[in-house]
Amino acid sequence: MSLRRGKLLAATLVTFAAIGSALAGCARVKSEQLDAALAKVRDEYTAADQELAGRINQVSGRVDRLEREIESLRSDFNVSVERLQGMIRFNVPVHFEFDKATLREPDKPVLDRFAGVVKEFYPQALITVEGFADPIGSASYNLRLGKRRAEAVQQHLVGTGALQSDRVRTVSYGEARDRQVVPGAGGPGTKGTENRRVALVIDYSGEAGRVAGP
């Protein structure tokens, strides 16, 4: 029950209690007065229902737009999307050269589109940039390399994408085998490119799992 409907229900109970008290006290309550009181209650309930319907339509429209944006990311950039509890993970085609953490120019447009989705639909969400490396080199080195890659993307999302810096964090999974796209594949060269990547996670659980409204 919405807050407004709850208040209306309380007001209705007060109205009927007053009428009942008058009747119990043998006061004369004209039918016109009773009809007017009931009509007022009906009008207020109708207005509340119309407001609720309007808000539902508004939220439904935003959800539809969000779905279109996600579908556009899939078709335009080959992004895959995983829906988790209170989160959405975007596996984006942002890859790095062997042993490098420099963001490539062709990979920036998908990050810009992602930032636009966050600003419109999840402005208060926490964004996590997950960094990865291929399995060439030591695990400790690759953990640091994955962190540098995540930080390069973070800087772009904040600097160019205009996301709030305190809402974009980084984490590295390095060469974690259970997160490798092509298990065991590594450079130098183009081999293992799929494992030299980042993933972007929108954690909207702090927003009660809703699409942000105006």
C-alpha positions as CSV (number, residue, x, y, z in Angstrom):
1,M,0.0,0.0,0.0
2,S,1.4,3.4,-0.9
3,L,1.9,6.1,1.7
4,R,-0.9,8.3,0.2
5,R,-3.4,5.4,0.2
6,G,-2.5,4.6,3.8
7,K,-3.2,8.2,4.8
8,L,-6.5,8.1,2.9
9,L,-7.5,4.9,4.7
10,A,-6.7,6.5,8.0
11,A,-8.7,9.6,7.1
12,T,-11.6,7.4,6.0
13,L,-11.6,5.6,9.3
14,V,-11.7,8.9,11.1
15,T,-14.6,10.1,9.0
16,F,-16.6,6.9,9.6
17,A,-15.7,7.0,13.3
18,A,-17.1,10.5,13.6
19,I,-20.3,9.6,11.8
20,G,-20.7,6.5,13.9
21,S,-20.1,8.6,17.1
22,A,-22.8,11.0,16.0
23,L,-25.2,8.2,15.3
24,A,-24.4,6.6,18.7
25,G,-25.1,9.9,20.4
26,C,-28.5,10.1,18.7
27,A,-27.3,13.0,16.7
28,R,-29.2,13.6,13.5
29,V,-27.0,12.9,10.5
30,K,-28.6,13.9,7.3
31,S,-28.3,11.6,4.3
32,E,-26.9,14.5,2.3
33,Q,-24.1,14.8,4.8
34,L,-23.3,11.1,4.7
35,D,-23.4,11.1,0.9
36,A,-21.1,14.1,0.7
37,A,-18.6,12.5,3.1
38,L,-18.6,9.3,1.1
39,A,-18.3,11.2,-2.2
40,K,-15.2,13.0,-0.9
41,V,-13.6,9.7,0.1
42,R,-14.4,8.2,-3.3
43,D,-12.9,11.2,-5.1
44,E,-9.7,11.1,-3.0
45,Y,-9.3,7.4,-3.7
46,T,-9.8,7.9,-7.4
47,A,-7.2,10.7,-7.4
48,A,-4.7,8.4,-5.6
49,D,-5.4,5.6,-8.0
50,Q,-4.8,7.9,-11.0
51,E,-1.5,9.1,-9.5
52,L,-0.3,5.6,-8.8
53,A,-1.2,4.5,-12.4
54,G,0.7,7.5,-13.7
55,R,3.8,6.6,-11.7
56,I,3.6,2.9,-12.8
57,N,3.4,4.0,-16.4
58,Q,6.3,6.3,-15.9
59,V,8.5,3.6,-14.3
60,S,7.4,1.1,-17.0
61,G,8.5,3.6,-19.7
62,R,11.9,4.0,-18.1
63,V,12.4,0.2,-17.8
64,D,11.5,-0.1,-21.5
65,R,14.1,2.5,-22.4
66,L,16.7,0.7,-20.3
67,E,16.0,-2.5,-22.0
68,R,16.4,-0.8,-25.4
69,E,19.8,0.7,-24.3
70,I,21.0,-2.7,-23.1
71,E,19.9,-4.3,-26.4
72,S,21.7,-1.5,-28.2
73,L,24.9,-2.3,-26.3
74,R,24.6,-5.9,-27.3
75,S,24.0,-5.2,-31.0
76,D,26.4,-2.2,-31.4
77,F,29.3,-3.4,-29.3
78,N,28.8,-7.1,-28.7
79,V,28.3,-6.6,-25.0
80,S,27.0,-9.6,-23.0
81,V,24.9,-8.9,-19.9
82,E,24.5,-11.0,-16.7
83,R,21.7,-10.1,-14.3
84,L,22.6,-10.9,-10.8
85,Q,20.9,-10.3,-7.4
86,G,20.9,-6.5,-7.2
87,M,23.5,-6.1,-9.9
88,I,24.1,-6.2,-13.6
89,R,27.5,-7.2,-15.0
90,F,28.5,-6.0,-18.5
91,N,31.2,-8.0,-20.2
92,V,32.4,-5.4,-22.6
93,P,34.8,-5.8,-25.5
94,V,37.5,-3.7,-23.9
95,H,40.9,-5.5,-24.2
96,F,44.5,-4.6,-23.7
97,E,47.8,-5.3,-25.4
98,F,50.1,-7.8,-23.8
99,D,51.6,-6.5,-20.5
100,K,49.9,-3.1,-21.1
101,A,47.3,-1.2,-19.2
102,T,46.7,1.6,-21.7
103,L,43.1,2.0,-22.8
104,R,42.8,1.7,-26.6
105,E,40.9,4.4,-28.6
106,P,38.6,1.9,-30.3
107,D,37.4,0.7,-26.9
108,K,36.3,4.1,-25.6
109,P,32.9,4.4,-27.3
110,V,31.4,1.4,-25.5
111,L,32.6,2.9,-22.2
112,D,31.0,6.2,-23.1
113,R,27.7,4.4,-23.8
114,F,27.9,2.5,-20.6
115,A,28.5,5.8,-18.6
116,G,25.4,7.2,-20.3
117,V,23.3,4.3,-19.2
118,V,24.5,4.7,-15.6
119,K,23.9,8.4,-15.5
120,E,20.3,8.1,-16.8
121,F,19.1,5.0,-15.0
122,Y,21.4,4.3,-12.1
123,P,22.9,7.6,-11.0
124,Q,23.3,6.5,-7.3
125,A,24.6,3.0,-8.1
126,L,28.1,1.7,-7.2
127,I,30.1,0.8,-10.3
128,T,32.9,-1.8,-10.0
129,V,35.5,-2.1,-12.8
130,E,36.9,-5.6,-12.7
131,G,40.4,-6.0,-14.2
132,F,41.8,-9.2,-15.6
133,A,45.1,-10.5,-17.1
134,D,46.1,-13.5,-19.2
135,P,48.0,-16.3,-17.3
136,I,51.5,-15.4,-18.7
137,G,53.7,-14.2,-15.8
138,S,53.4,-14.6,-12.1
139,A,50.0,-14.5,-10.3
140,S,51.0,-11.6,-8.1
141,Y,52.2,-9.5,-11.1
142,N,49.0,-10.2,-13.0
143,L,46.9,-9.2,-10.0
144,R,48.7,-5.8,-10.1
145,L,48.3,-5.6,-13.9
146,G,44.6,-6.3,-13.7
147,K,44.3,-3.5,-11.1
148,R,46.1,-1.0,-13.4
149,R,43.8,-1.9,-16.3
150,A,40.7,-1.4,-14.1
151,E,42.1,1.9,-13.0
152,A,42.6,3.0,-16.6
153,V,38.9,2.3,-17.3
154,Q,37.9,4.0,-14.0
155,Q,39.7,7.2,-15.0
156,H,37.9,7.2,-18.4
157,L,34.5,6.7,-16.8
158,V,35.1,9.5,-14.4
159,G,37.0,11.9,-16.6
160,T,35.2,11.5,-19.9
161,G,32.1,9.7,-18.8
162,A,31.5,12.1,-16.0
163,L,30.6,9.5,-13.4
164,Q,31.0,10.4,-9.8
165,S,34.5,9.4,-8.7
166,D,33.3,8.1,-5.3
167,R,30.9,5.7,-7.0
168,V,33.4,4.0,-9.3
169,R,35.7,1.5,-7.7
170,T,38.2,-1.0,-9.0
171,V,39.1,-4.6,-8.3
172,S,41.5,-7.0,-9.9
173,Y,41.1,-10.8,-10.4
174,G,44.4,-11.1,-12.2
175,E,44.7,-14.4,-14.0
176,A,41.9,-16.1,-12.0
177,R,41.3,-19.2,-14.0
178,D,37.6,-19.4,-13.3
179,R,37.2,-16.0,-14.9
180,Q,39.3,-16.6,-18.0
181,V,37.3,-16.3,-21.3
182,V,39.7,-18.7,-23.0
183,P,41.3,-20.8,-20.3
184,G,45.1,-20.9,-20.5
185,A,45.4,-18.5,-23.4
186,G,48.1,-15.9,-23.1
187,G,50.4,-13.6,-25.1
188,P,52.6,-12.1,-26.2
189,G,50.9,-11.1,-29.4
190,T,47.2,-11.4,-30.0
191,K,46.9,-14.8,-28.3
192,G,45.1,-14.4,-25.0
193,T,43.6,-11.0,-25.9
194,E,40.2,-12.2,-24.7
195,N,41.6,-12.7,-21.2
196,R,43.2,-9.2,-21.1
197,R,40.0,-7.4,-20.3
198,V,37.7,-5.6,-17.9
199,A,34.1,-6.2,-16.9
200,L,31.7,-3.5,-15.5
201,V,29.3,-4.1,-12.7
202,I,26.4,-1.9,-11.7
203,D,25.4,-2.6,-8.1
204,Y,22.1,-0.9,-7.6
205,S,21.1,-2.9,-4.4
206,G,21.5,0.3,-2.4
207,E,18.8,1.9,-4.5
208,A,16.3,-0.8,-3.5
209,G,16.8,-2.5,-6.8
210,R,14.8,0.1,-8.8
211,V,15.4,2.0,-12.0
212,A,16.0,5.6,-11.1
213,G,13.1,7.9,-11.7
214,P,13.0,11.7,-12.3
